[in-house]
């Protein structure tokens, strides 16, 4: 349960596991139900076009989404990263933003295996280029953690802690 008292509906986990394990969906969009008691699936889609996915996000209402982001590595191999998007447009009502913000952790903790998390308040923050930047940042954090674990120098640990 979240700080707002909103719970995660079991269908959210079922659809998420279908996306994650069997690649049944390309993305899922979540919302809070009309009673403000539960997080539910608004849409689960097999559509692979990222731009069409972005069109599904409402212009003035918060949502959460998980997108199975596919990219090519520098060596040519393809990889997938599950990306959690917290969509909270600037034009949303303040009360809605607050309910969605205080309920996000309940959903986020239930969705095990998310690689990247992005907060978006306008279309430029969830554009394709932003996804690539988040992936690079995620890879940088992994390298910093690796350096932290393999180099025991106390001076270096302090530097890494500041960088994190």
Phi, psi and omega in degrees: 000144182272176177297334180273355181089002180278136179254165179263123179293145183297333179296331177300314181289322178298310180294322179297316178296326175296321177292312186288313189269319184249001179056035180292327180238159173264326177207160176226136175248130182248151175214170174269135182295170184296332179281352182062036181244342187211148173269127183234166175279123175273318181204137171236126188227151175264356181299124185268353183280118183297323180296321178292324175300313180299326178296336180284340179284127183296149183289331187226024180223133178294152175206167168240154178211154169238127180238132178275092187276119180257137179213164178257136176283164180299328180277003175101347180284150178265144178225159175236141174229127175283123186245124177265127180242122174261104185262115180221082185301148179303329183279359179291156175291143183303315181299319178298316179301318181294317180296316179294319180296319182281349180258347186302316184300324179299314179290314183300319179290331180286334183266088183282132176108009178287132181265325186225142176234132181233135174257126181234132176245347172210170188299331181293333182278348177240015179294163182306321180297324178296321178301314179298321178296320179295322179296317179298318179297317179300316179294323178296318179297321178298318179295318180297319178297319180297316179297320179298320183283331186262344179245104188281006182299126179300324179296315180295321179302319180296319179298316182295319179301320179292324180290328180291000000 
